[in-house]
């Protein structure tokens, strides 16, 4: 397959769907970002450009969470954001620790992409030279080369491009969170919708450390307890939780299972 710089809408749709499927079958801490390069390469995008897409997307996702969360604490009281049913010290501490880790990870990504790609790449390469990881040394070396190439490519991207990408990232997160607002709309006053939206940021940050595929079990528990104080009718939050997981998890899971075999048959020959 000839290498290309741009994807068609159809290719972009399938690539995104496969990434969501990967997120559904891997722990939340892993996510679907790791295979973006593979999916893009199968669609004819060079590995260096695919790495740039993966790293920039990951950076913008983390930056969105880092920037928006402090704004939420300025708008809503802390007890409102965490809810009365889960307003316990343990959750506050967990959120604070994970948020600080996300900040640190965002700084590392910024350094890797814009400031010190050689240093970050060298650290990664040396890390994969240790005995337990040395079987992947060649892959680590290839990644560090692609990282440096990506950094050079992104240096040419304009401020307007980054502004558009940032807006698109915020819109993507918002559309995901608005699903929850829509599910709660028949059961709570319209004035509570901003709080429903804001709590999604708290929820997703805590969910990033889930060790289960797609956050299964952890996500349902956190969601139901996070929103339990907003609805007085018994069973409503449970019903909304089920609908939320069907839309944001099982839908991608089943779509990926249906799509992946055909995608592998069509694209496997293009992967080195």
PEWOTA-V238828 format. One record per residue. PHI is phi as a letter, one per 40 degrees, with the letter a starting at -180 (999 if undefined). OMEGA is omega in radians with two decimals (none if undefined). Layout:
PHI OMEGA
PHI OMEGA
//
This chain:
999 3.12
c -3.13
c -3.07
b -3.12
c -3.06
b 3.07
b 2.98
c 3.11
c 3.13
c 3.12
c 3.13
c 3.13
c -3.13
c 3.11
c 3.12
c 3.14
c 3.11
c 3.08
c 3.09
c 3.08
c 3.10
c 3.09
c -3.10
c -3.08
b 3.11
b 3.07
d -3.09
d -3.13
c 3.13
c 3.10
g -3.09
c -3.06
c -3.02
c -3.08
b 3.13
d -3.12
d 3.13
c -3.13
c -3.13
c 3.12
c 3.10
c 3.10
c 3.06
g 3.12
c 3.14
d -3.08
c 3.14
c 3.12
c 3.09
c 3.08
c 3.10
c 3.12
c -3.12
c -3.07
c -3.14
c 3.09
c 3.12
c 3.13
c -3.12
c 3.09
c -3.12
c 3.14
c 3.11
c 3.13
c -3.10
c -3.06
c -3.01
c -3.05
d 3.08
d 3.11
c 3.13
c 3.13
c 3.05
c -3.09
c -3.05
b 3.00
c -3.08
d -3.12
c 3.09
c -3.10
c -3.09
c -3.14
g -3.09
c -3.06
c 3.13
b -3.13
c -3.10
b -3.08
d -3.10
d -3.13
c 3.11
c -3.13
c 3.11
d 3.12
c -3.10
c -3.13
c -3.11
c 3.14
c 3.10
c 3.08
c 3.10
c 3.07
d 3.14
c -3.14
c 3.10
c 3.09
c 3.11
c 3.12
c 3.11
c 3.13
c -3.11
c -3.06
c -2.93
b -2.99
b -3.02
b -3.13
c 3.13
c -3.14
c 3.14
c 3.11
c 3.11
c 3.10
c 3.13
c -3.13
c 3.13
c 3.10
c -3.11
c 3.01
c 3.14
c -3.00
d -3.07
c -3.05
b -2.99
c 3.09
c 3.13
b -3.10
d -3.12
c 3.10
c 3.11
c 3.12
c 3.11
c 3.14
c -3.13
c 3.09
c 3.11
c 3.11
c 3.13
c 3.07
c 3.12
c 3.14
c 3.11
c 3.13
c -3.09
c 3.08
c 3.14
c 3.14
c -3.03
c 3.07
c 3.11
c 3.10
c -3.12
c 3.09
c 3.10
c 3.14
c 3.11
c 3.10
c 3.12
c 3.12
c 3.11
c 3.11
c 3.13
c 3.08
c -3.11
c 3.14
c 3.10
c -3.10
c 3.13
c 3.03
d 3.13
c 3.10
d 3.14
c 3.13
c -3.14
c -3.01
d -3.13
c -2.95
b -3.11
b 3.11
c -3.13
d -3.13
c 3.12
c -3.09
c 3.08
d 3.11
c 3.07
d 3.12
c -3.08
c -3.12
c 3.10
c 3.10
c 3.10
c -3.09
c -3.08
c 3.10
c 3.13
c -3.11
c -3.07
c 3.14
c -3.12
c -3.13
c -3.07
c 3.12
d 3.13
g -3.11
g -3.10
d -3.13
g 3.13
c -3.11
c -3.12
c -3.13
c -3.12
c -3.12
c -3.09
c 3.14
c -3.13
c -3.06
b -3.06
c -3.07
c -3.09
c -3.09
b -3.09
c -3.08
c -3.11
c 3.06
g -3.09
c -3.13
c 3.09
c 3.12
c 3.13
c 3.11
d 3.13
c 3.13
c 3.13
c -3.12
c 3.09
c -3.08
c -3.00
c -3.12
b -3.03
c 3.11
c 3.10
c 3.13
c -3.12
c 3.11
c 3.13
c 3.11
c 3.14
c -3.03
c -2.94
d -3.12
d 3.13
c 3.12
c 3.14
c 3.14
c -3.08
c -2.96
b -2.99
d -3.10
c -3.10
c -3.13
c -3.13
c none
//
